[in-house]
Amino acid sequence: MVVVPILIFFIGALLGVLVGGALCVRYLRHEVAADIAPRLRRVQLQLDNLETAINLALVTRYAEISGQLPASSPPRRSRADGS
């Protein structure tokens, strides 16, 4: 009959460790997310700036290429049969 109280104690201890670990993991996840959020915002802003610069370079290059093409002659198409 001594075994039953010992088993109840061990089950309670295991549940306590499990609940304590879950609370600890939840707290750590919250703190890590709070620490990373400002850095993620800064990286996102840098990526947005880089995307804007690349788009500007592409549009500028496209405008330069379009300005160099002769406007009087339409582009020639080749036929599929080779003639």
PDB file with one MODEL, atoms N, CA, C and O in Angstrom:
MODEL        1
ATOM      1  N   MET A   1       0.811  -1.202   0.000  1.00  0.00           N
ATOM      2  CA  MET A   1       0.000   0.000   0.000  1.00  0.00           C
ATOM      3  C   MET A   1       0.853   1.266   0.000  1.00  0.00           C
ATOM      4  O   MET A   1       0.327   2.364  -0.179  1.00  0.00           O
ATOM      5  N   VAL A   2       2.124   1.130   0.193  1.00  0.00           N
ATOM      6  CA  VAL A   2       3.023   2.281   0.186  1.00  0.00           C
ATOM      7  C   VAL A   2       3.300   2.734  -1.247  1.00  0.00           C
ATOM      8  O   VAL A   2       3.696   3.879  -1.467  1.00  0.00           O
ATOM      9  N   VAL A   3       3.098   1.855  -2.213  1.00  0.00           N
ATOM     10  CA  VAL A   3       3.411   2.139  -3.609  1.00  0.00           C
ATOM     11  C   VAL A   3       2.456   3.189  -4.184  1.00  0.00           C
ATOM     12  O   VAL A   3       2.883   4.021  -4.985  1.00  0.00           O
ATOM     13  N   VAL A   4       1.202   3.174  -3.808  1.00  0.00           N
ATOM     14  CA  VAL A   4       0.212   4.088  -4.386  1.00  0.00           C
ATOM     15  C   VAL A   4       0.544   5.543  -4.086  1.00  0.00           C
ATOM     16  O   VAL A   4       0.517   6.346  -5.019  1.00  0.00           O
ATOM     17  N   PRO A   5       0.859   5.949  -2.846  1.00  0.00           N
ATOM     18  CA  PRO A   5       1.221   7.353  -2.608  1.00  0.00           C
ATOM     19  C   PRO A   5       2.502   7.774  -3.346  1.00  0.00           C
ATOM     20  O   PRO A   5       2.627   8.920  -3.778  1.00  0.00           O
ATOM     21  N   ILE A   6       3.442   6.845  -3.483  1.00  0.00           N
ATOM     22  CA  ILE A   6       4.678   7.169  -4.213  1.00  0.00           C
ATOM     23  C   ILE A   6       4.363   7.393  -5.687  1.00  0.00           C
ATOM     24  O   ILE A   6       4.899   8.321  -6.293  1.00  0.00           O
ATOM     25  N   LEU A   7       3.504   6.561  -6.277  1.00  0.00           N
ATOM     26  CA  LEU A   7       3.109   6.751  -7.682  1.00  0.00           C
ATOM     27  C   LEU A   7       2.358   8.061  -7.870  1.00  0.00           C
ATOM     28  O   LEU A   7       2.579   8.765  -8.855  1.00  0.00           O
ATOM     29  N   ILE A   8       1.478   8.392  -6.942  1.00  0.00           N
ATOM     30  CA  ILE A   8       0.749   9.658  -7.023  1.00  0.00           C
ATOM     31  C   ILE A   8       1.736  10.827  -6.948  1.00  0.00           C
ATOM     32  O   ILE A   8       1.593  11.805  -7.682  1.00  0.00           O
ATOM     33  N   PHE A   9       2.724  10.733  -6.075  1.00  0.00           N
ATOM     34  CA  PHE A   9       3.730  11.796  -5.964  1.00  0.00           C
ATOM     35  C   PHE A   9       4.512  11.945  -7.274  1.00  0.00           C
ATOM     36  O   PHE A   9       4.713  13.059  -7.756  1.00  0.00           O
ATOM     37  N   PHE A  10       4.949  10.821  -7.845  1.00  0.00           N
ATOM     38  CA  PHE A  10       5.722  10.888  -9.084  1.00  0.00           C
ATOM     39  C   PHE A  10       4.894  11.412 -10.250  1.00  0.00           C
ATOM     40  O   PHE A  10       5.403  12.170 -11.075  1.00  0.00           O
ATOM     41  N   ILE A  11       3.640  11.024 -10.329  1.00  0.00           N
ATOM     42  CA  ILE A  11       2.770  11.538 -11.390  1.00  0.00           C
ATOM     43  C   ILE A  11       2.567  13.041 -11.228  1.00  0.00           C
ATOM     44  O   ILE A  11       2.599  13.782 -12.210  1.00  0.00           O
ATOM     45  N   GLY A  12       2.361  13.490 -10.002  1.00  0.00           N
ATOM     46  CA  GLY A  12       2.232  14.930  -9.751  1.00  0.00           C
ATOM     47  C   GLY A  12       3.507  15.681 -10.094  1.00  0.00           C
ATOM     48  O   GLY A  12       3.459  16.768 -10.669  1.00  0.00           O
ATOM     49  N   ALA A  13       4.645  15.102  -9.744  1.00  0.00           N
ATOM     50  CA  ALA A  13       5.932  15.744 -10.060  1.00  0.00           C
ATOM     51  C   ALA A  13       6.130  15.829 -11.573  1.00  0.00           C
ATOM     52  O   ALA A  13       6.571  16.856 -12.088  1.00  0.00           O
ATOM     53  N   LEU A  14       5.803  14.752 -12.280  1.00  0.00           N
ATOM     54  CA  LEU A  14       5.947  14.764 -13.738  1.00  0.00           C
ATOM     55  C   LEU A  14       5.013  15.788 -14.388  1.00  0.00           C
ATOM     56  O   LEU A  14       5.408  16.485 -15.323  1.00  0.00           O
ATOM     57  N   LEU A  15       3.785  15.877 -13.897  1.00  0.00           N
ATOM     58  CA  LEU A  15       2.865  16.884 -14.427  1.00  0.00           C
ATOM     59  C   LEU A  15       3.367  18.291 -14.130  1.00  0.00           C
ATOM     60  O   LEU A  15       3.252  19.186 -14.967  1.00  0.00           O
ATOM     61  N   GLY A  16       3.924  18.484 -12.938  1.00  0.00           N
ATOM     62  CA  GLY A  16       4.479  19.795 -12.598  1.00  0.00           C
ATOM     63  C   GLY A  16       5.633  20.182 -13.499  1.00  0.00           C
ATOM     64  O   GLY A  16       5.724  21.325 -13.945  1.00  0.00           O
ATOM     65  N   VAL A  17       6.521  19.227 -13.769  1.00  0.00           N
ATOM     66  CA  VAL A  17       7.646  19.496 -14.665  1.00  0.00           C
ATOM     67  C   VAL A  17       7.145  19.789 -16.068  1.00  0.00           C
ATOM     68  O   VAL A  17       7.656  20.686 -16.739  1.00  0.00           O
ATOM     69  N   LEU A  18       6.152  19.040 -16.512  1.00  0.00           N
ATOM     70  CA  LEU A  18       5.604  19.248 -17.854  1.00  0.00           C
ATOM     71  C   LEU A  18       4.963  20.628 -17.990  1.00  0.00           C
ATOM     72  O   LEU A  18       5.221  21.341 -18.960  1.00  0.00           O
ATOM     73  N   VAL A  19       4.138  21.002 -17.032  1.00  0.00           N
ATOM     74  CA  VAL A  19       3.479  22.316 -17.079  1.00  0.00           C
ATOM     75  C   VAL A  19       4.507  23.429 -16.932  1.00  0.00           C
ATOM     76  O   VAL A  19       4.424  24.437 -17.634  1.00  0.00           O
ATOM     77  N   GLY A  20       5.464  23.270 -16.043  1.00  0.00           N
ATOM     78  CA  GLY A  20       6.521  24.277 -15.878  1.00  0.00           C
ATOM     79  C   GLY A  20       7.350  24.444 -17.139  1.00  0.00           C
ATOM     80  O   GLY A  20       7.699  25.565 -17.510  1.00  0.00           O
ATOM     81  N   GLY A  21       7.669  23.333 -17.801  1.00  0.00           N
ATOM     82  CA  GLY A  21       8.424  23.405 -19.058  1.00  0.00           C
ATOM     83  C   GLY A  21       7.633  24.091 -20.151  1.00  0.00           C
ATOM     84  O   GLY A  21       8.180  24.871 -20.930  1.00  0.00           O
ATOM     85  N   ALA A  22       6.334  23.797 -20.207  1.00  0.00           N
ATOM     86  CA  ALA A  22       5.493  24.442 -21.226  1.00  0.00           C
ATOM     87  C   ALA A  22       5.427  25.947 -20.986  1.00  0.00           C
ATOM     88  O   ALA A  22       5.506  26.729 -21.934  1.00  0.00           O
ATOM     89  N   LEU A  23       5.283  26.360 -19.729  1.00  0.00           N
ATOM     90  CA  LEU A  23       5.252  27.797 -19.431  1.00  0.00           C
ATOM     91  C   LEU A  23       6.590  28.458 -19.734  1.00  0.00           C
ATOM     92  O   LEU A  23       6.631  29.585 -20.228  1.00  0.00           O
ATOM     93  N   CYS A  24       7.674  27.766 -19.443  1.00  0.00           N
ATOM     94  CA  CYS A  24       9.003  28.305 -19.726  1.00  0.00           C
ATOM     95  C   CYS A  24       9.212  28.470 -21.232  1.00  0.00           C
ATOM     96  O   CYS A  24       9.723  29.497 -21.677  1.00  0.00           O
ATOM     97  N   VAL A  25       8.824  27.473 -22.009  1.00  0.00           N
ATOM     98  CA  VAL A  25       8.961  27.554 -23.472  1.00  0.00           C
ATOM     99  C   VAL A  25       8.107  28.688 -24.019  1.00  0.00           C
ATOM    100  O   VAL A  25       8.539  29.421 -24.909  1.00  0.00           O
ATOM    101  N   ARG A  26       6.897  28.834 -23.488  1.00  0.00           N
ATOM    102  CA  ARG A  26       6.026  29.917 -23.956  1.00  0.00           C
ATOM    103  C   ARG A  26       6.641  31.279 -23.658  1.00  0.00           C
ATOM    104  O   ARG A  26       6.617  32.172 -24.505  1.00  0.00           O
ATOM    105  N   TYR A  27       7.189  31.439 -22.466  1.00  0.00           N
ATOM    106  CA  TYR A  27       7.822  32.703 -22.093  1.00  0.00           C
ATOM    107  C   TYR A  27       9.038  32.978 -22.980  1.00  0.00           C
ATOM    108  O   TYR A  27       9.216  34.099 -23.457  1.00  0.00           O
ATOM    109  N   LEU A  28       9.873  31.962 -23.202  1.00  0.00           N
ATOM    110  CA  LEU A  28      11.059  32.146 -24.033  1.00  0.00           C
ATOM    111  C   LEU A  28      10.701  32.493 -25.471  1.00  0.00           C
ATOM    112  O   LEU A  28      11.348  33.345 -26.081  1.00  0.00           O
ATOM    113  N   ARG A  29       9.677  31.843 -26.021  1.00  0.00           N
ATOM    114  CA  ARG A  29       9.247  32.166 -27.386  1.00  0.00           C
ATOM    115  C   ARG A  29       8.774  33.609 -27.473  1.00  0.00           C
ATOM    116  O   ARG A  29       9.063  34.303 -28.448  1.00  0.00           O
ATOM    117  N   HIS A  30       8.050  34.060 -26.460  1.00  0.00           N
ATOM    118  CA  HIS A  30       7.561  35.439 -26.450  1.00  0.00           C
ATOM    119  C   HIS A  30       8.728  36.421 -26.394  1.00  0.00           C
ATOM    120  O   HIS A  30       8.729  37.419 -27.114  1.00  0.00           O
ATOM    121  N   GLU A  31       9.707  36.153 -25.558  1.00  0.00           N
ATOM    122  CA  GLU A  31      10.854  37.047 -25.419  1.00  0.00           C
ATOM    123  C   GLU A  31      11.720  37.056 -26.679  1.00  0.00           C
ATOM    124  O   GLU A  31      12.209  38.110 -27.086  1.00  0.00           O
ATOM    125  N   VAL A  32      11.907  35.904 -27.289  1.00  0.00           N
ATOM    126  CA  VAL A  32      12.705  35.842 -28.517  1.00  0.00           C
ATOM    127  C   VAL A  32      12.006  36.604 -29.632  1.00  0.00           C
ATOM    128  O   VAL A  32      12.652  37.338 -30.380  1.00  0.00           O
ATOM    129  N   ALA A  33      10.692  36.438 -29.751  1.00  0.00           N
ATOM    130  CA  ALA A  33       9.939  37.151 -30.788  1.00  0.00           C
ATOM    131  C   ALA A  33       9.982  38.655 -30.541  1.00  0.00           C
ATOM    132  O   ALA A  33      10.079  39.433 -31.491  1.00  0.00           O
ATOM    133  N   ALA A  34       9.914  39.069 -29.295  1.00  0.00           N
ATOM    134  CA  ALA A  34       9.963  40.499 -28.988  1.00  0.00           C
ATOM    135  C   ALA A  34      11.342  41.075 -29.293  1.00  0.00           C
ATOM    136  O   ALA A  34      11.459  42.245 -29.655  1.00  0.00           O
ATOM    137  N   ASP A  35      12.389  40.258 -29.150  1.00  0.00           N
ATOM    138  CA  ASP A  35      13.750  40.722 -29.407  1.00  0.00           C
ATOM    139  C   ASP A  35      14.037  40.788 -30.904  1.00  0.00           C
ATOM    140  O   ASP A  35      14.786  41.656 -31.353  1.00  0.00           O
ATOM    141  N   ILE A  36      13.450  39.884 -31.674  1.00  0.00           N
ATOM    142  CA  ILE A  36      13.741  39.807 -33.109  1.00  0.00           C
ATOM    143  C   ILE A  36      12.911  40.798 -33.924  1.00  0.00           C
ATOM    144  O   ILE A  36      13.351  41.230 -34.990  1.00  0.00           O
ATOM    145  N   ALA A  37      11.746  41.159 -33.455  1.00  0.00           N
ATOM    146  CA  ALA A  37      10.823  41.981 -34.242  1.00  0.00           C
ATOM    147  C   ALA A  37      11.438  43.286 -34.758  1.00  0.00           C
ATOM    148  O   ALA A  37      11.267  43.586 -35.939  1.00  0.00           O
ATOM    149  N   PRO A  38      12.143  44.079 -33.943  1.00  0.00           N
ATOM    150  CA  PRO A  38      12.730  45.317 -34.498  1.00  0.00           C
ATOM    151  C   PRO A  38      13.765  45.043 -35.586  1.00  0.00           C
ATOM    152  O   PRO A  38      13.840  45.775 -36.572  1.00  0.00           O
ATOM    153  N   ARG A  39      14.561  43.991 -35.408  1.00  0.00           N
ATOM    154  CA  ARG A  39      15.555  43.660 -36.432  1.00  0.00           C
ATOM    155  C   ARG A  39      14.879  43.216 -37.721  1.00  0.00           C
ATOM    156  O   ARG A  39      15.331  43.559 -38.813  1.00  0.00           O
ATOM    157  N   LEU A  40      13.802  42.458 -37.596  1.00  0.00           N
ATOM    158  CA  LEU A  40      13.087  42.025 -38.797  1.00  0.00           C
ATOM    159  C   LEU A  40      12.494  43.210 -39.546  1.00  0.00           C
ATOM    160  O   LEU A  40      12.506  43.241 -40.776  1.00  0.00           O
ATOM    161  N   ARG A  41      11.974  44.184 -38.806  1.00  0.00           N
ATOM    162  CA  ARG A  41      11.438  45.381 -39.465  1.00  0.00           C
ATOM    163  C   ARG A  41      12.539  46.130 -40.214  1.00  0.00           C
ATOM    164  O   ARG A  41      12.328  46.608 -41.329  1.00  0.00           O
ATOM    165  N   ARG A  42      13.713  46.228 -39.592  1.00  0.00           N
ATOM    166  CA  ARG A  42      14.830  46.932 -40.229  1.00  0.00           C
ATOM    167  C   ARG A  42      15.290  46.191 -41.486  1.00  0.00           C
ATOM    168  O   ARG A  42      15.576  46.822 -42.503  1.00  0.00           O
ATOM    169  N   VAL A  43      15.363  44.875 -41.428  1.00  0.00           N
ATOM    170  CA  VAL A  43      15.754  44.081 -42.598  1.00  0.00           C
ATOM    171  C   VAL A  43      14.712  44.215 -43.699  1.00  0.00           C
ATOM    172  O   VAL A  43      15.059  44.311 -44.876  1.00  0.00           O
ATOM    173  N   GLN A  44      13.430  44.221 -43.322  1.00  0.00           N
ATOM    174  CA  GLN A  44      12.368  44.376 -44.320  1.00  0.00           C
ATOM    175  C   GLN A  44      12.471  45.732 -45.015  1.00  0.00           C
ATOM    176  O   GLN A  44      12.276  45.819 -46.227  1.00  0.00           O
ATOM    177  N   LEU A  45      12.774  46.782 -44.269  1.00  0.00           N
ATOM    178  CA  LEU A  45      12.947  48.106 -44.877  1.00  0.00           C
ATOM    179  C   LEU A  45      14.132  48.115 -45.841  1.00  0.00           C
ATOM    180  O   LEU A  45      14.056  48.713 -46.914  1.00  0.00           O
ATOM    181  N   GLN A  46      15.228  47.454 -45.459  1.00  0.00           N
ATOM    182  CA  GLN A  46      16.385  47.392 -46.351  1.00  0.00           C
ATOM    183  C   GLN A  46      16.046  46.625 -47.629  1.00  0.00           C
ATOM    184  O   GLN A  46      16.464  47.014 -48.719  1.00  0.00           O
ATOM    185  N   LEU A  47      15.294  45.542 -47.493  1.00  0.00           N
ATOM    186  CA  LEU A  47      14.885  44.787 -48.678  1.00  0.00           C
ATOM    187  C   LEU A  47      13.959  45.605 -49.579  1.00  0.00           C
ATOM    188  O   LEU A  47      14.062  45.535 -50.804  1.00  0.00           O
ATOM    189  N   ASP A  48      13.062  46.374 -48.980  1.00  0.00           N
ATOM    190  CA  ASP A  48      12.178  47.238 -49.770  1.00  0.00           C
ATOM    191  C   ASP A  48      12.987  48.292 -50.521  1.00  0.00           C
ATOM    192  O   ASP A  48      12.709  48.566 -51.689  1.00  0.00           O
ATOM    193  N   ASN A  49      13.983  48.884 -49.865  1.00  0.00           N
ATOM    194  CA  ASN A  49      14.834  49.870 -50.528  1.00  0.00           C
ATOM    195  C   ASN A  49      15.618  49.248 -51.676  1.00  0.00           C
ATOM    196  O   ASN A  49      15.762  49.851 -52.740  1.00  0.00           O
ATOM    197  N   LEU A  50      16.121  48.037 -51.452  1.00  0.00           N
ATOM    198  CA  LEU A  50      16.861  47.343 -52.505  1.00  0.00           C
ATOM    199  C   LEU A  50      15.962  47.026 -53.697  1.00  0.00           C
ATOM    200  O   LEU A  50      16.369  47.187 -54.848  1.00  0.00           O
ATOM    201  N   GLU A  51      14.741  46.577 -53.421  1.00  0.00           N
ATOM    202  CA  GLU A  51      13.794  46.286 -54.490  1.00  0.00           C
ATOM    203  C   GLU A  51      13.464  47.543 -55.286  1.00  0.00           C
ATOM    204  O   GLU A  51      13.372  47.497 -56.513  1.00  0.00           O
ATOM    205  N   THR A  52      13.287  48.656 -54.598  1.00  0.00           N
ATOM    206  CA  THR A  52      12.999  49.919 -55.275  1.00  0.00           C
ATOM    207  C   THR A  52      14.166  50.340 -56.158  1.00  0.00           C
ATOM    208  O   THR A  52      13.958  50.798 -57.282  1.00  0.00           O
ATOM    209  N   ALA A  53      15.390  50.190 -55.660  1.00  0.00           N
ATOM    210  CA  ALA A  53      16.568  50.561 -56.448  1.00  0.00           C
ATOM    211  C   ALA A  53      16.704  49.683 -57.688  1.00  0.00           C
ATOM    212  O   ALA A  53      17.044  50.177 -58.764  1.00  0.00           O
ATOM    213  N   ILE A  54      16.443  48.401 -57.546  1.00  0.00           N
ATOM    214  CA  ILE A  54      16.526  47.490 -58.702  1.00  0.00           C
ATOM    215  C   ILE A  54      15.448  47.824 -59.721  1.00  0.00           C
ATOM    216  O   ILE A  54      15.712  47.832 -60.924  1.00  0.00           O
ATOM    217  N   ASN A  55      14.244  48.098 -59.253  1.00  0.00           N
ATOM    218  CA  ASN A  55      13.176  48.469 -60.185  1.00  0.00           C
ATOM    219  C   ASN A  55      13.510  49.764 -60.926  1.00  0.00           C
ATOM    220  O   ASN A  55      13.265  49.875 -62.127  1.00  0.00           O
ATOM    221  N   LEU A  56      14.063  50.730 -60.217  1.00  0.00           N
ATOM    222  CA  LEU A  56      14.452  51.988 -60.854  1.00  0.00           C
ATOM    223  C   LEU A  56      15.533  51.747 -61.903  1.00  0.00           C
ATOM    224  O   LEU A  56      15.477  52.320 -62.991  1.00  0.00           O
ATOM    225  N   ALA A  57      16.517  50.906 -61.586  1.00  0.00           N
ATOM    226  CA  ALA A  57      17.579  50.603 -62.553  1.00  0.00           C
ATOM    227  C   ALA A  57      17.016  49.898 -63.780  1.00  0.00           C
ATOM    228  O   ALA A  57      17.416  50.194 -64.906  1.00  0.00           O
ATOM    229  N   LEU A  58      16.096  48.972 -63.571  1.00  0.00           N
ATOM    230  CA  LEU A  58      15.504  48.259 -64.710  1.00  0.00           C
ATOM    231  C   LEU A  58      14.681  49.183 -65.598  1.00  0.00           C
ATOM    232  O   LEU A  58      14.766  49.108 -66.824  1.00  0.00           O
ATOM    233  N   VAL A  59      13.890  50.051 -64.984  1.00  0.00           N
ATOM    234  CA  VAL A  59      13.067  50.972 -65.766  1.00  0.00           C
ATOM    235  C   VAL A  59      13.952  51.951 -66.524  1.00  0.00           C
ATOM    236  O   VAL A  59      13.675  52.271 -67.680  1.00  0.00           O
ATOM    237  N   THR A  60      15.013  52.427 -65.885  1.00  0.00           N
ATOM    238  CA  THR A  60      15.936  53.347 -66.549  1.00  0.00           C
ATOM    239  C   THR A  60      16.610  52.662 -67.736  1.00  0.00           C
ATOM    240  O   THR A  60      16.705  53.237 -68.820  1.00  0.00           O
ATOM    241  N   ARG A  61      17.072  51.444 -67.529  1.00  0.00           N
ATOM    242  CA  ARG A  61      17.728  50.712 -68.616  1.00  0.00           C
ATOM    243  C   ARG A  61      16.751  50.443 -69.757  1.00  0.00           C
ATOM    244  O   ARG A  61      17.112  50.571 -70.927  1.00  0.00           O
ATOM    245  N   TYR A  62      15.523  50.075 -69.423  1.00  0.00           N
ATOM    246  CA  TYR A  62      14.515  49.838 -70.459  1.00  0.00           C
ATOM    247  C   TYR A  62      14.244  51.117 -71.247  1.00  0.00           C
ATOM    248  O   TYR A  62      14.086  51.073 -72.467  1.00  0.00           O
ATOM    249  N   ALA A  63      14.190  52.246 -70.559  1.00  0.00           N
ATOM    250  CA  ALA A  63      13.967  53.519 -71.251  1.00  0.00           C
ATOM    251  C   ALA A  63      15.137  53.850 -72.172  1.00  0.00           C
ATOM    252  O   ALA A  63      14.938  54.366 -73.272  1.00  0.00           O
ATOM    253  N   GLU A  64      16.356  53.552 -71.723  1.00  0.00           N
ATOM    254  CA  GLU A  64      17.527  53.811 -72.571  1.00  0.00           C
ATOM    255  C   GLU A  64      17.491  52.934 -73.823  1.00  0.00           C
ATOM    256  O   GLU A  64      17.766  53.401 -74.928  1.00  0.00           O
ATOM    257  N   ILE A  65      17.151  51.672 -73.637  1.00  0.00           N
ATOM    258  CA  ILE A  65      17.094  50.751 -74.785  1.00  0.00           C
ATOM    259  C   ILE A  65      15.975  51.156 -75.730  1.00  0.00           C
ATOM    260  O   ILE A  65      16.148  51.107 -76.948  1.00  0.00           O
ATOM    261  N   SER A  66      14.837  51.553 -75.193  1.00  0.00           N
ATOM    262  CA  SER A  66      13.710  51.961 -76.036  1.00  0.00           C
ATOM    263  C   SER A  66      14.045  53.226 -76.813  1.00  0.00           C
ATOM    264  O   SER A  66      13.584  53.386 -77.943  1.00  0.00           O
ATOM    265  N   GLY A  67      14.819  54.113 -76.250  1.00  0.00           N
ATOM    266  CA  GLY A  67      15.196  55.341 -76.932  1.00  0.00           C
ATOM    267  C   GLY A  67      16.190  55.101 -78.047  1.00  0.00           C
ATOM    268  O   GLY A  67      16.281  55.921 -78.961  1.00  0.00           O
ATOM    269  N   GLN A  68      16.939  54.010 -78.009  1.00  0.00           N
ATOM    270  CA  GLN A  68      17.944  53.728 -79.027  1.00  0.00           C
ATOM    271  C   GLN A  68      17.372  52.995 -80.232  1.00  0.00           C
ATOM    272  O   GLN A  68      17.989  53.007 -81.297  1.00  0.00           O
ATOM    273  N   LEU A  69      16.215  52.359 -80.099  1.00  0.00           N
ATOM    274  CA  LEU A  69      15.631  51.630 -81.216  1.00  0.00           C
ATOM    275  C   LEU A  69      15.105  52.594 -82.275  1.00  0.00           C
ATOM    276  O   LEU A  69      14.537  53.633 -81.936  1.00  0.00           O
ATOM    277  N   PRO A  70      15.289  52.260 -83.565  1.00  0.00           N
ATOM    278  CA  PRO A  70      14.733  53.120 -84.618  1.00  0.00           C
ATOM    279  C   PRO A  70      13.205  53.030 -84.606  1.00  0.00           C
ATOM    280  O   PRO A  70      12.638  51.938 -84.565  1.00  0.00           O
ATOM    281  N   ALA A  71      12.560  54.173 -84.640  1.00  0.00           N
ATOM    282  CA  ALA A  71      11.101  54.211 -84.545  1.00  0.00           C
ATOM    283  C   ALA A  71      10.437  53.988 -85.903  1.00  0.00           C
ATOM    284  O   ALA A  71       9.260  53.631 -85.943  1.00  0.00           O
ATOM    285  N   SER A  72      11.155  54.187 -87.029  1.00  0.00           N
ATOM    286  CA  SER A  72      10.513  54.113 -88.333  1.00  0.00           C
ATOM    287  C   SER A  72      10.300  52.681 -88.821  1.00  0.00           C
ATOM    288  O   SER A  72       9.304  52.422 -89.496  1.00  0.00           O
ATOM    289  N   SER A  73      11.181  51.757 -88.512  1.00  0.00           N
ATOM    290  CA  SER A  73      11.030  50.397 -89.038  1.00  0.00           C
ATOM    291  C   SER A  73      10.513  49.462 -87.947  1.00  0.00           C
ATOM    292  O   SER A  73      11.094  49.368 -86.866  1.00  0.00           O
ATOM    293  N   PRO A  74       9.420  48.775 -88.246  1.00  0.00           N
ATOM    294  CA  PRO A  74       8.901  47.816 -87.260  1.00  0.00           C
ATOM    295  C   PRO A  74       9.830  46.607 -87.182  1.00  0.00           C
ATOM    296  O   PRO A  74      10.561  46.331 -88.134  1.00  0.00           O
ATOM    297  N   PRO A  75       9.813  45.907 -86.099  1.00  0.00           N
ATOM    298  CA  PRO A  75      10.689  44.725 -85.988  1.00  0.00           C
ATOM    299  C   PRO A  75      10.294  43.653 -86.991  1.00  0.00           C
ATOM    300  O   PRO A  75       9.110  43.429 -87.242  1.00  0.00           O
ATOM    301  N   ARG A  76      11.288  42.997 -87.556  1.00  0.00           N
ATOM    302  CA  ARG A  76      11.041  41.981 -88.573  1.00  0.00           C
ATOM    303  C   ARG A  76      10.729  40.657 -87.904  1.00  0.00           C
ATOM    304  O   ARG A  76      11.347  40.276 -86.909  1.00  0.00           O
ATOM    305  N   ARG A  77       9.757  39.969 -88.475  1.00  0.00           N
ATOM    306  CA  ARG A  77       9.376  38.662 -87.958  1.00  0.00           C
ATOM    307  C   ARG A  77       9.894  37.590 -88.921  1.00  0.00           C
ATOM    308  O   ARG A  77       9.854  37.758 -90.140  1.00  0.00           O
ATOM    309  N   SER A  78      10.363  36.527 -88.368  1.00  0.00           N
ATOM    310  CA  SER A  78      10.796  35.413 -89.230  1.00  0.00           C
ATOM    311  C   SER A  78       9.670  34.399 -89.279  1.00  0.00           C
ATOM    312  O   SER A  78       8.963  34.190 -88.293  1.00  0.00           O
ATOM    313  N   ARG A  79       9.513  33.788 -90.405  1.00  0.00           N
ATOM    314  CA  ARG A  79       8.462  32.802 -90.567  1.00  0.00           C
ATOM    315  C   ARG A  79       8.929  31.460 -90.011  1.00  0.00           C
ATOM    316  O   ARG A  79      10.127  31.196 -89.904  1.00  0.00           O
ATOM    317  N   ALA A  80       7.987  30.645 -89.670  1.00  0.00           N
ATOM    318  CA  ALA A  80       8.300  29.331 -89.111  1.00  0.00           C
ATOM    319  C   ALA A  80       8.878  28.409 -90.175  1.00  0.00           C
ATOM    320  O   ALA A  80       9.641  27.502 -89.843  1.00  0.00           O
ATOM    321  N   ASP A  81       8.529  28.619 -91.474  1.00  0.00           N
ATOM    322  CA  ASP A  81       9.026  27.735 -92.533  1.00  0.00           C
ATOM    323  C   ASP A  81      10.403  28.156 -93.051  1.00  0.00           C
ATOM    324  O   ASP A  81      10.928  27.529 -93.971  1.00  0.00           O
ATOM    325  N   GLY A  82      10.991  29.194 -92.484  1.00  0.00           N
ATOM    326  CA  GLY A  82      12.333  29.591 -92.847  1.00  0.00           C
ATOM    327  C   GLY A  82      12.443  30.589 -93.974  1.00  0.00           C
ATOM    328  O   GLY A  82      13.555  31.006 -94.298  1.00  0.00           O
ATOM    329  N   SER A  83      11.345  30.995 -94.590  1.00  0.00           N
ATOM    330  CA  SER A  83      11.404  31.953 -95.708  1.00  0.00           C
ATOM    331  C   SER A  83      11.069  33.341 -95.268  1.00  0.00           C
ATOM    332  O   SER A  83      11.072  34.264 -96.082  1.00  0.00           O
TER     333      SER A  83
ENDMDL
END
